[in-house]
Amino acid sequence: MTTTETAAPKAERWTAQWKELYAEVITTGLCTGCAGCVVTCPHDVIGYEHEEGKYIPFHLEEELGFDNCIHGEKGCTTCTRACPRFRAWEPAADMHLYGRLREPDEMAGIWRQLLLTKAADDSVNEVGQDGGFVSAMLLWLMKNDYIDGALVSGVEADDAWKAKPVLARTPEDVMATAGSRYTYCANPLALREAKEAGLNRLALVGMGCQTSSPPTMWDRKAGKVSKPFHFTIGLLCSKTFDDAIFPELFEAKYGLKKQDMVKMNIKGAFQIWMKDGSFHEIDLKECHKWTREGCKSCPDFAAEHSDIATGGIGKDNNWTLTIVRTELGEEVINRMIADGVIIAKPAQEDEVAMKLLRTLSIVSRRRWPEWADKAPSVGVPPPKKKADGTAPAAH
């Protein structure tokens, strides 16, 4: 090398481990409870309780206390590499999936196509949520040999509204887990069952906090733990609720018993359909008290790091807003349309959906703390002031 040449800067060695994850994410309110660190831990020393008021990872070994890890002290860094809220997670996932960072005006993340879709099969359409698109996609991915199974949310045998992580391996499994619950479910936890079954080509269906984990760990070179994730389907999500909302609000105030509910949705209000044929709408402001702690700082409404993101935010309950983000996602959606499995039209036809996508993405990004990595806040406009000159209160 001559004196005029300069060596390329060395990539900074990644040394962050559980100790840093605990201090910077778990105890600060950034942790969403996605369980990415739990399922990827090569030493199985991170625990997780899938119960109301918890949904937070914790260290199982007592040797160095709950806030440190002997394996981390010896060089293991998998948990921080897998965390979709640790330090510069958004740029990491952006660069891996798209080869560029989100532009300041891309509030809903980077995308290739915006569509309104629904399942062409009436039986799938009726069972699924908002047109049954996610169910139709999982069925198609299995049939066309893209995946061996899917990590989804199901329900407990004795409680049709208590969500639990489930491995869907068959079309029957997909249909049995269709529909939405608005309490939290750490779907990645079903990865362990998939590994035990020898499945290594999986779809992950989950909120943005969950679908950001695979590309984040890919960019941070987390190794073989990320390999089973072949396709991610993101669910548009502004928040989830604690299970206590059922007895403490729906039943206590409105007499709506959990066991008598047949369907729920959120369309500007919390909508509930009952077995007796009645329909009820509850103002979302009444539900804020039961917002899950892990959602209060989450900046990602639009599941910005999924192959395809989807949600029912339009004016019509029978169509799903579908955000096609990656090259793989575009390949799949185009093939599904060509096969006649789904019906699609430009999302721009629904002005309500377009406006809500931007508005809700901005509202979520405003929740991200100023002291955390700045990337999720780039380009976010300040709240409009009220007539009295004050800014609206954040929820």
N, C-alpha and C positions, 0 to 999 in steps of 0.2 A: 504494500500500500504506500502510495506517495504521500508527501506531507500535505498536499492539497486535498486529498481524499479524506472523507470522514466515514466512519463505520455507522451502519444503521443502528438506531437505538434498540437496545435489547428490551424485549417485552418484560414488563415487571412481573416477577414471580408471584403467583397467587398463593398466599399463605393464610388467608382468612379461614377460620374454622368455627366450630360451635360457639366458642367463647364470644367471638365477634357477632355471630348471628343472634345469640341470646341478647347481647347488649344493644345491638343496633336495630333489630327487627321485633323480636318476641316481646321485649319489655317496653317498647316505645309506642305500640299501637299500630305498627305497620303490618304485622303478621295477619294474614287473612285466614290462616288455618288450612291452606290448600293441601298440606301433607306432602308436598314435593320433597322436603328434606327427609321425611319419615320413610317413604318408599324407596328412596335412593341410597339411604345410609348403608354402606357395605358391611358395617359391623352390627347392625340391628340394635343400636343403643339409643334410638330416639323413639319415645312412646307417643301415643296420641289417644285421646278419649273422645269418641264421636258422640258427645252428649251436650245438651243445652248448657250454655254458660262456659263451655270449655273450648273444644275445637282448636286447641293450641298444643303444639309439640312440646315435649319436655324430655330431659335427659334421664335415662334409666340407671346409669351407673353412679355410684356414690363416691367413688375414689377421689375425684377432684371437686365434688359438689355439683349441684344442678346447673351451675353457670359455666362449667368447663368440661372438657372431654379429653381423656387420656389418649385417645386415638388422634384427636386434633393436635395435641401437643407433639405427637410423633409424626405429624405431617398430613393427616387426612383432612381434605378440604371439600369433600363432596357436598355436604349440606349447604354451604354458602354458594357453591357453584349452581346448585339446583333451585335456589330461592328466587322467586320472581318478584321480590321486594328488596333484595339486598343490593345496596349501592347502585351502580349504573345498570340496572336490569333492563330498562326499556331500550337503551341503545344497543345492548348486547343482543336482545331478541330481534330488534330491527335489522341489525347488520347480518345476522345469520339468515333470516328469512328473506329479506328484500335487498340486501347489499347496499342499503342507504338508510339514513335516519329519517324519521318522520319530519315533514315540513311543518312550520309553525301553524299553517292553516288547516292541517290534516287532523282535526280534532278527533275524528273517529278512527284514526290510524290509516295505514296504507292499504289500498284495495285496487282490484282490477275491474270488477263488475259489481253493480248494485242491481239486484233483482227482487221481484216479488214472486214467491214460489208456493206451490202446494202439491201434495201427492195426487197423482192421477187416479190411483186406486181408492175408491170411496171408502173401503174398509179401513185403510191406513189413515185416510183423511179424518174419519170420524173418531178414531181412537186417539190419534195424536193431538198435539197442541197447535193451534193456529195453522191448520192445513196439513199437519203431519209430515212436514218436510224432513225433520231430523230422523224420524222412524224410517221414512222412505230411503233416505241416504244410507243409513246403516244396513238396511236390507240389501240395497244395491251393492254396497262395498263388500258384503259377505258373499253374495252371489257371484260377483265378478273377481273374486280372489284377491282383493286388495288387503283384506284383514282376516284374522282368525277369530277375533272377538272384539268386544268394546267395553270400556270402563264407563259405566253409566250410573244413574241413581235409580234405585228401586225403593220398595217400602217393606217395613217389617210385616211379618205374617199376621200379627194381631193388631196392627195399626196401619190403616191405608194411607195415613198422612205423615208417618214417621219415616223420613228418608234414610236410606242406608246405601253404601257403595255396593254395586253389583257388577259381576262379570257377565255380560250377555254373549252367549256363544252360538245361539240359534235364532232363526226368525221368530220362534215362539217367545224367546227371552226378550227380544227387541219389543215385540208387541205388548208383552206383560209389563214392561217398564216405561211405556209411553206416557206422555202427559207431564205437566209441570207441578212441582212443589216449590213453595217459596220460603222454605226453611233450608238451612245449609246442609250440603252433603259433599264430603271430601272424596269425590269419585276416584282419584288416583290410588286410594287405599285398596281398591280391588286389584291392583297390579300384582300383589302377592299371590292371590288366587290364580291369576293368569300364569305367573311364573311356575307355580306348583303344577299346573296343568300342561306345562311345556309350550304355551302359546307365546310367540314372539313377534307377531304382527298385529298391533292393536290400534283401535281408534280410541281416542279420549274425548268424551263429551263433558264439557264443564264450563264454568264461568271463566272470565278472563284471567282471574288470579290463578286458575289451574292450567289453562292452555298456554300461558306465558312461560310455564316452567320448562317444558321440553326444549324450546329454542334457546332459552337462557342457558341451560346446562350444555346444549350443543355448542354454543358460542364460547362458553367457558371451559370447554373440553373436559366434561365430567366423566367421559369414558363410556363403558358399555352399558351403564345403568339407563341411558337415554335411548338405547337402540330399539326397544319394543314399540316406541311411539311412532306409528307410521302415518297416522292421520289425526288431526285435531279439529273438533267441531266446537266452536265457541258459542256460548249463550249470552245474549245481551242481558246485562244485569246492573241495576242501579243499587240494589241492596238485597239482603235476605233477612228473614226475621227469626227471632228465637221461638222455639216451640211453645213457649208460654203464651204466645198470642192467641192460641186456640182457647184455652180455658179462661184466660184473664180478660180478653176483649170479645172475641167472637161469641163465646157462650155466655159469659157473665153479663155483657151489656145487651147482646142481640138475641140470645137464646139459640144460637146456631151451634149445635153439637157436632163435634169433629166426626163422629161415626156416621152422621147423617149427610155429610157433604159428598158430592159426586164429582165436582170439578171446580177449579178455581183459575182465575186469570187476573192480570193487572192491566187495565186500560184506562189510565187516569184515575182509577179507583180500584179498590180491592173487590173483585167480583167473585161471588160464591153461588154455585148452583147446588140445590138440595135434592134429596131423594124424593121429597113430596112434590117436586116440580117447581118450587119457588126459586126466585132469583133475587139476590141481594147485592147492593153496592155499599161499601164502607169507605169513607173519605180516608185517603192515604195519610193525611195529617194525624188522624187518630192512631195510626199504626206506628208512627215514628218512635214511640216509647219502646217498642220491641225490636228496633233495629239491632242486628247482631253487631257486637263490638268490632269484629274483624272487618266490617264493611265501612266503617265510618271514615277511614282515610284512603279507601281504594279509589284510584283515579281512572280505572278502566271500565267504562260502561260497555264499550263495543267489542270486547274480546279481541283486541287489536293484533294478537299474535297467533291466531288460529288459521288453519287452512281455509275454513269457511266459518263465518260468524252468522248467527241467525237469531231472530226474535220477533215476537208479535207486537210491534209498536205502531202499526199502521191503523187506518180507519176501519179495516175489515178483519174480523176474527178468523176468516177462512184463508188468509194469505200470510206468509211469513216473509219478513224483510230478510234478505239473504245477501251477505257481504262476501264476495269471492275475493280472497286476499292473495293466495299463492298460485304459482304455476300448477302445482298438483291439484289445488282446489278447482282451478279453472278447467283442467283436464277432466276431472270427475263431474263437475256440473254440466259441462258441454256433452259428455257422454250420456248422462242421465236424461238430459233434454232430448237428445237424439234417439234414445231408447224409449221415449214416451213414458218414463217412470214419473216424471214431474212435469207440471205445467208452469211456465215462467213468462214473466213480462217485465219491462223496465220498471225499476222501483221509482223512477222519477214521475211516474203516473200518479203516485200517491204523495201529494205535497205534505200531508200531515206526517207521514213517516219520515220524509226527508228533513223536515224541520225538527221533529223530535230527536232524530239521530244526532244532529249537531247540538241541539240544546242540552240533551241529557249527557252527551259526551263532555260538554263544557262544565256542566254542573258537577260531574264526577271528578274531573281534573282539578277543579277548585278545592276539592277536599284534601288534596295531597299536601303534606306539611311543607312549609318554607324551608325548614332545616334539612330536609331529605334531598336526595339527588335531584337536580333541577330539571332533568329531561321531561318528565311527565307534565310539567307546568309550562313548557315552551309554547308561546303563542296564545296562551289562554287569556281571553279578554277579562278585564275586571268586571265585577258585578255592576249592573246598572243601579244608579242611586234612585231612591224613592223620591216622591215629590217634596218631602221634608228635608232632603239632602242626605239622608242616612242610607247606608248600604243594607240590602236585605239580609236577614239572619240566615246563616248556613244551617242545614239540617244534617 
